[in-house]
Amino acid sequence: MGDDSRSERVILHCDMDAFYASVEQQDRPELRGRPVLVGGHRRRGVVCACSYEARPFGVRSGMAMAKALQLCPQAAVLPVRMERYRQVSEAVFALFRQFTDRLEPLSIDEAFLDVTACRRLLGDGETIGATLRRLVRERTGLAVSVGVADNKLLAKLASAAAKPDGMRVLAGDEVETFLLPLPVERIWGVGPKTAEALHRIGVHRVAEARSLSRRQLRSMFGVQGERLYDLLRGIDNRPVQPPPERKSLGAEETFVSDLDDRRELERQLLRLAEKVCRRARLQKLAGRGATLKVRLADFSTRTRSVTFTSPVNAVPELMAWAGAALPDIEPQRPVRLLGLYLNDLTPESQLDLFGERERLRRLDEARDRIWRRFGEKGLTRASLLGLDGSVQRRQDGFEDGE
């Protein structure tokens, strides 16, 4: 392979199978074995995830929901439940961390694990991968596909080859046999433009791309061409990197029908504040600042931000600012999207908890315990009763910033 320095590493790429749809099927047994689409509204929505049962019909994530239903009209269509997916994700990642602290999340359902230092205690990469898959299945009822190799590129390619619900180990001479027939698009960093440039000169597969010298690739793609030369040969020395401290978290929602009712917008804002603050508290974080985002019917976007005198993760404090900022940012025009974020996150321990703030904290902790046990509908504010039936929402999503 031409790179002996990486032979000692053992990298796992773990990728949950059809995560959103699989969670829905796990929570609703009557949907198991049926095509399931998770995403937005039937008319204006987008497919965020689809079960494996829907894929033979040509359905894929990112497809317009209307198109997906033309291809697979018998599919069950479910809204995104990001709170639930994050809850399951946290349980899965807690299992990952039982094996190693060298963990690099790629998304809510995907991560690299460097288990090199664990081999003496837990066995080789294949043994560790099998144990991890078994634990995820036992604890969550879900399937995770695992790729095992000595670098990130090969591990990710291996997990893709193992799907669904499998494990693939790439080592030794098998690496060459595996890589050579792959389309060049499968190699990390080969996007549409790079692939198009390679196709124009008759290069479609890794074996064909190997005929290009390092100098040729550099002349075509600059410094990235030199990196591509190594990747085409399965050489990838990038370390598994734990994520930097999160700097922001938030929630936003795009509505099926643009909203122009002030009271309804305020209720939606309160709903977002509940979600944002709850997530911050679950992660023992608070925000030194906040941002409100409004996208109008003409797709213009307006934002307002604030810096608090002390960190915030309680709804009344966040709403005291956001509720006052809404009339200023939204000049009585229909709203397509509403978003709310806590910024400049800091450990919750830095909260100045005295008097009224301590009372709010205790109240929030009690509310969080009820939510964890009974779900969101276990306890809700009176002002939010009936909200789900009062407005159709296309998407209920979260965004995390670094």
SULLIN-V191773 format. One record per backbone hydrogen bond with DSSP energy under -0.5 kcal/mol. CO is the residue of the C=O (numbers start at 0). NH is the residue of the N-H. If there is no record, write none. Layout:
# SULLIN-V191773
((CO	NH) (CO	NH))
This chain:
# SULLIN-V191773
((2	5) (3	6) (5	8) (9	114) (10	148) (11	13) (11	112) (12	146) (13	110) (14	144) (15	17) (15	18) (17	21) (18	22) (19	23) (20	24) (21	25) (22	26) (23	27) (27	30) (28	31) (30	33) (34	75) (35	50) (36	38) (36	77) (37	47) (37	48) (38	79) (40	44) (44	64) (45	39) (45	47) (46	61) (48	37) (50	53) (50	54) (51	55) (53	56) (53	58) (54	57) (59	62) (62	46) (63	67) (64	68) (65	69) (66	70) (67	71) (71	74) (75	36) (75	77) (77	38) (80	83) (80	84) (81	85) (82	86) (83	87) (84	88) (85	89) (86	90) (87	91) (88	92) (89	93) (90	94) (91	95) (92	96) (94	97) (95	98) (95	99) (100	102) (101	113) (102	104) (103	111) (106	109) (108	15) (109	105) (109	106) (110	13) (111	103) (112	11) (112	114) (114	117) (114	118) (115	118) (117	120) (117	121) (118	122) (123	127) (124	128) (125	129) (126	130) (127	131) (128	132) (129	133) (130	134) (131	135) (132	136) (133	137) (134	138) (135	139) (135	140) (135	141) (136	140) (142	16) (144	14) (145	167) (146	12) (147	169) (148	10) (150	154) (151	155) (152	156) (153	157) (154	158) (155	159) (156	160) (157	161) (158	162) (159	162) (165	145) (167	147) (167	169) (168	170) (170	173) (171	174) (172	175) (172	176) (173	177) (174	178) (175	179) (176	180) (178	181) (179	206) (181	205) (182	185) (183	186) (186	189) (188	190) (190	194) (191	195) (192	196) (193	197) (194	198) (195	199) (196	200) (197	200) (197	202) (198	201) (201	203) (203	183) (204	208) (205	209) (207	210) (208	211) (212	216) (213	217) (214	218) (215	219) (216	220) (217	221) (220	223) (221	224) (221	225) (222	225) (222	226) (223	227) (224	228) (225	229) (226	230) (227	231) (229	232) (229	234) (230	233) (233	235) (238	240) (239	241) (246	343) (246	344) (247	400) (248	341) (249	398) (250	339) (251	396) (252	337) (253	393) (253	394) (258	334) (259	261) (260	264) (261	265) (262	266) (263	267) (264	268) (265	269) (266	270) (267	271) (268	272) (269	273) (270	274) (271	275) (272	276) (273	277) (274	278) (275	279) (276	280) (277	281) (278	282) (279	284) (280	283) (283	347) (285	345) (286	311) (287	307) (288	342) (289	305) (290	340) (291	303) (292	338) (293	295) (293	301) (294	335) (294	336) (295	298) (299	295) (301	293) (303	291) (305	289) (311	286) (313	317) (314	318) (315	319) (316	320) (317	321) (318	322) (319	323) (320	324) (321	325) (322	326) (323	327) (324	328) (325	329) (328	330) (329	331) (333	296) (334	258) (335	254) (336	294) (337	252) (338	292) (339	250) (340	290) (341	248) (342	287) (342	288) (343	287) (345	285) (346	349) (347	350) (350	352) (351	353) (353	356) (354	358) (355	359) (356	360) (357	361) (358	362) (359	363) (360	364) (361	365) (362	366) (363	367) (364	368) (365	369) (366	370) (367	371) (368	372) (369	373) (370	374) (374	377) (375	378) (380	383) (381	384) (383	386) (385	389) (386	389) (386	390) (391	255) (391	256) (394	253) (394	396) (395	81) (396	251) (398	249) (400	246) (400	247))
